[in-house]
Amino acid sequence: MLLLLLLQVWASCLWLGHSEVVTSFQSSCPQFFFRETTPNEALVPENPAWICQHYNNQYYYATLYNRDLRIPVYSAYLYQPGPGRSTGDWMVEPQLMGSNSDKSMETETYLVKFRNVSLEDISKSQAILKDYRNLISLCRGHLNPSDHHSDSTSRTATFTLTNIVPQDEKLNTGAWKTYKEKMMSMMTQGCKTTYVVMGAVPGNNYIANGRVNIPGYIWSSACCDLGNNQRKTWAVFAENTKNAVQYLTLGKLEDMLTHLYGKGQVYLFHSDCPRD
């Protein structure tokens, strides 16, 4: 009887160790943050989910998700662009429905057909494809862009609804695209490793009958490791109603987010990343 009890406890521990919705990114996917230091608690919403984004038996990035607003707070990843582009079927996160669900992102169709899960069940914990239909002047805006990754599998992993927000269509295809594709390439010259944290500040409007928040602002920040104990940083900020991007220092962005969130000083990276 004692042996059976010990085996049950051991099996339970193994299951918990494989859960992808974690209490801290340090426990499962710290590699996406410079010196394994995550943004501080000033960005954490009331009902958060820390997601180590898992696809094809591998971690690809980390997302702090706001369950109430059904949008990510930020996604953190390593900038590793490669040739080619990738599209994929949009996926959701079964793990947000409970610890007994699949740990890896899957399509809604797969879950409904093969896991006996209803769309209503999925929609209780996150955004679903239906929420993003019939958008007007908005589009599905990646926080972790697919073209910032080196191969088709890592790019496909960005196509989860927990990694997107309703973004102004002109901004997405205009100034923000210029930053993602051209300016990032220029600014990362000489970088050995570039750590990126890209996020969204909640706004006052919603899509899908109030289910999904439309961010008021979109932002991105980077800490570049140049080697020889040298680093550089930069940041950008955009209103989610205008086709314009403001280039900032990391310190200035952190101060702006501190004001917008109102929950104490925001720190996005380890203190060794310069703020000016």
C-alpha positions as CSV (number, residue, x, y, z in Angstrom):
1,M,0.0,0.0,0.0
2,L,2.8,2.4,0.9
3,L,4.6,1.5,-2.3
4,L,1.5,2.3,-4.4
5,L,1.1,5.6,-2.6
6,L,4.7,6.6,-3.3
7,L,4.3,5.7,-7.0
8,Q,1.2,7.9,-7.2
9,V,3.0,10.8,-5.7
10,W,6.0,10.3,-8.0
11,A,3.7,10.2,-11.1
12,S,2.0,13.3,-9.9
13,C,5.3,15.1,-9.6
14,L,6.3,14.0,-13.1
15,W,3.0,15.5,-14.5
16,L,3.5,18.8,-12.8
17,G,7.1,18.9,-14.1
18,H,5.7,18.7,-17.6
19,S,3.1,21.5,-17.3
20,E,3.7,24.4,-19.6
21,V,1.6,26.9,-17.7
22,V,4.0,27.6,-14.9
23,T,4.3,29.8,-11.9
24,S,7.6,31.3,-13.1
25,F,9.4,31.3,-16.4
26,Q,12.6,30.5,-14.4
27,S,11.3,27.0,-13.8
28,S,11.0,25.9,-17.4
29,C,12.1,28.4,-20.1
30,P,14.5,31.0,-18.6
31,Q,16.7,30.9,-21.8
32,F,14.6,33.6,-23.5
33,F,15.6,36.3,-21.0
34,F,19.0,38.0,-20.6
35,R,20.7,36.4,-17.6
36,E,17.4,34.5,-17.0
37,T,15.9,37.7,-15.6
38,T,12.3,38.3,-16.5
39,P,10.4,41.6,-16.5
40,N,9.3,42.5,-12.9
41,E,5.9,42.1,-11.3
42,A,4.8,45.6,-12.3
43,L,3.5,44.1,-15.6
44,V,1.7,41.1,-14.1
45,P,-2.1,41.3,-14.5
46,E,-4.7,40.2,-12.0
47,N,-5.4,36.9,-13.7
48,P,-2.1,35.9,-15.4
49,A,-0.8,32.8,-17.1
50,W,2.9,32.2,-17.6
51,I,3.2,30.2,-20.8
52,C,6.4,28.5,-22.0
53,Q,5.3,28.2,-25.6
54,H,5.8,24.6,-26.6
55,Y,5.5,23.1,-30.1
56,N,6.9,20.0,-31.8
57,N,8.6,18.9,-28.5
58,Q,10.5,22.1,-28.0
59,Y,10.2,25.5,-26.3
60,Y,10.3,28.5,-28.6
61,Y,9.5,31.6,-26.5
62,A,7.7,32.7,-23.4
63,T,4.4,34.6,-23.1
64,L,2.8,36.3,-20.1
65,Y,-0.9,36.1,-20.9
66,N,-3.8,38.1,-19.5
67,R,-6.7,35.6,-19.1
68,D,-9.3,38.3,-18.4
69,L,-8.5,40.5,-21.4
70,R,-7.6,37.5,-23.6
71,I,-4.4,39.1,-24.9
72,P,-0.7,38.6,-24.1
73,V,1.0,41.1,-21.9
74,Y,4.3,40.3,-23.6
75,S,6.2,37.6,-25.5
76,A,9.9,37.1,-24.9
77,Y,12.2,35.5,-27.5
78,L,15.6,35.4,-29.1
79,Y,16.0,37.3,-32.4
80,Q,17.2,34.7,-34.9
81,P,15.9,35.6,-38.4
82,G,16.4,33.3,-41.3
83,P,15.4,33.2,-45.0
84,G,11.9,32.5,-46.1
85,R,8.5,33.2,-44.6
86,S,6.0,30.9,-42.9
87,T,2.3,30.8,-42.4
88,G,0.4,28.2,-40.5
89,D,-3.0,27.2,-39.1
90,W,-3.8,29.3,-36.0
91,M,-3.5,27.4,-32.8
92,V,-4.7,27.7,-29.2
93,E,-3.3,26.6,-25.8
94,P,-5.1,23.5,-24.4
95,Q,-3.1,23.9,-21.2
96,L,-5.0,27.1,-20.3
97,M,-8.1,24.9,-19.9
98,G,-6.6,22.9,-17.0
99,S,-3.6,20.8,-16.0
100,N,-5.1,17.7,-17.5
101,S,-5.1,19.2,-21.1
102,D,-2.4,18.7,-23.8
103,K,0.7,20.7,-23.0
104,S,1.5,21.7,-26.6
105,M,-0.4,24.2,-28.7
106,E,-2.9,22.7,-31.1
107,T,-5.5,23.8,-33.6
108,E,-9.1,24.2,-32.6
109,T,-10.1,21.5,-35.2
110,Y,-7.7,19.0,-33.7
111,L,-9.0,19.5,-30.2
112,V,-12.7,19.3,-31.2
113,K,-12.2,16.2,-33.4
114,F,-9.7,14.2,-31.4
115,R,-9.8,15.5,-27.8
116,N,-13.6,15.9,-27.5
117,V,-13.2,19.5,-26.5
118,S,-15.8,22.1,-27.5
119,L,-15.1,25.6,-28.7
120,E,-17.1,26.9,-25.7
121,D,-14.6,25.1,-23.4
122,I,-11.7,26.7,-25.2
123,S,-13.2,30.1,-25.3
124,K,-13.6,30.3,-21.5
125,S,-9.8,30.5,-21.0
126,Q,-8.6,32.4,-24.1
127,A,-9.3,34.0,-27.4
128,I,-10.5,31.7,-30.3
129,L,-10.5,32.2,-34.1
130,K,-14.1,33.4,-34.0
131,D,-13.1,36.4,-32.0
132,Y,-10.9,37.6,-34.7
133,R,-13.3,37.3,-37.6
134,N,-14.8,40.3,-39.4
135,L,-12.3,42.8,-38.1
136,I,-12.6,46.4,-39.2
137,S,-9.3,48.3,-39.6
138,L,-7.6,45.8,-37.3
139,C,-5.6,42.6,-37.9
140,R,-4.0,39.8,-36.0
141,G,-0.7,41.4,-34.8
142,H,2.1,39.1,-33.6
143,L,4.0,40.1,-30.5
144,N,6.6,37.5,-31.4
145,P,6.9,37.9,-35.1
146,S,7.3,34.8,-37.3
147,D,10.0,36.4,-39.4
148,H,12.2,36.9,-36.4
149,H,12.9,33.1,-36.4
150,S,15.3,31.0,-38.4
151,D,13.2,28.0,-39.7
152,S,9.7,26.9,-40.6
153,T,9.1,25.1,-37.3
154,S,10.0,28.0,-35.0
155,R,8.0,30.4,-37.2
156,T,5.0,28.1,-37.1
157,A,5.2,28.2,-33.3
158,T,4.3,31.9,-33.4
159,F,0.9,31.2,-34.8
160,T,-0.9,30.8,-31.6
161,L,-3.7,33.1,-30.5
162,T,-2.0,33.7,-27.2
163,N,0.8,35.5,-29.1
164,I,-1.4,38.0,-31.0
165,V,-3.4,41.2,-30.3
166,P,-5.9,43.2,-32.3
167,Q,-3.5,45.6,-34.0
168,D,-4.2,48.6,-36.2
169,E,-4.0,47.3,-39.7
170,K,-2.1,50.3,-41.1
171,L,0.4,50.2,-38.3
172,N,0.9,46.5,-38.7
173,T,1.6,46.7,-42.4
174,G,3.4,50.1,-42.2
175,A,5.7,51.6,-39.6
176,W,5.6,48.5,-37.3
177,K,6.6,46.3,-40.2
178,T,9.4,48.6,-41.2
179,Y,10.8,48.3,-37.6
180,K,10.4,44.5,-37.5
181,E,12.0,43.8,-40.9
182,K,14.4,46.6,-41.6
183,M,15.4,48.5,-38.4
184,M,15.8,45.3,-36.3
185,S,18.2,43.9,-38.9
186,M,20.2,47.1,-38.8
187,M,20.2,47.6,-35.1
188,T,21.3,44.0,-34.4
189,Q,24.5,44.2,-36.4
190,G,27.3,43.0,-34.3
191,C,25.1,41.3,-31.7
192,K,26.0,37.8,-30.6
193,T,22.6,37.3,-29.0
194,T,19.6,39.6,-29.0
195,Y,16.9,39.2,-26.3
196,V,13.6,40.7,-27.2
197,V,10.5,41.5,-25.0
198,M,7.5,42.8,-27.1
199,G,4.3,43.7,-25.4
200,A,0.9,45.5,-25.5
201,V,-0.7,47.9,-23.1
202,P,-4.5,47.3,-22.6
203,G,-6.8,49.8,-24.1
204,N,-10.5,50.8,-23.5
205,N,-12.0,49.1,-26.5
206,Y,-12.8,45.5,-27.4
207,I,-13.7,43.1,-30.2
208,A,-15.9,40.0,-30.1
209,N,-18.6,41.6,-28.0
210,G,-16.2,42.6,-25.2
211,R,-14.2,39.3,-25.1
212,V,-10.9,40.5,-26.5
213,N,-9.2,43.8,-25.5
214,I,-7.8,46.1,-28.2
215,P,-4.4,47.4,-26.9
216,G,-4.0,51.1,-26.6
217,Y,-0.2,50.8,-27.3
218,I,2.2,48.3,-28.7
219,W,5.9,48.3,-27.6
220,S,9.1,46.4,-28.1
221,S,12.5,46.3,-26.4
222,A,15.8,44.6,-26.9
223,C,19.0,43.9,-25.1
224,C,21.9,43.0,-27.4
225,D,24.9,41.0,-26.1
226,L,27.9,42.3,-28.1
227,G,30.4,40.0,-26.3
228,N,33.4,41.1,-24.1
229,N,30.9,42.3,-21.4
230,Q,29.4,44.9,-23.8
231,R,25.7,45.4,-24.4
232,K,23.4,47.8,-26.1
233,T,19.6,48.3,-25.9
234,W,16.8,50.0,-27.7
235,A,13.0,50.3,-27.6
236,V,10.1,51.3,-29.7
237,F,6.5,52.5,-28.8
238,A,3.4,53.0,-30.9
239,E,-0.1,54.1,-30.4
240,N,-2.4,51.4,-31.7
241,T,-4.4,53.9,-33.8
242,K,-1.6,55.5,-35.7
243,N,0.8,54.4,-38.4
244,A,3.9,55.7,-36.5
245,V,6.6,54.3,-34.3
246,Q,8.6,56.2,-31.7
247,Y,12.2,55.1,-31.1
248,L,13.2,55.3,-27.4
249,T,15.9,54.3,-24.9
250,L,15.1,51.3,-22.8
251,G,14.9,53.5,-19.7
252,K,12.4,55.9,-21.4
253,L,10.2,53.0,-22.4
254,E,10.3,51.5,-18.9
255,D,9.3,54.9,-17.4
256,M,6.4,55.2,-19.9
257,L,5.1,51.7,-19.0
258,T,5.5,52.6,-15.3
259,H,3.1,55.5,-15.9
260,L,0.7,53.5,-18.0
261,Y,0.4,50.5,-15.8
262,G,0.5,52.4,-12.5
263,K,1.8,49.4,-10.4
264,G,5.3,50.5,-9.6
265,Q,8.5,50.9,-11.6
266,V,8.7,48.6,-14.6
267,Y,12.0,46.8,-15.4
268,L,12.1,44.8,-18.6
269,F,15.6,43.4,-18.4
270,H,18.5,42.6,-16.0
271,S,20.2,45.7,-14.7
272,D,23.3,45.0,-16.8
273,C,21.3,46.1,-19.9
274,P,21.9,49.8,-20.2
275,R,19.0,52.2,-19.8
276,D,20.3,55.2,-21.8
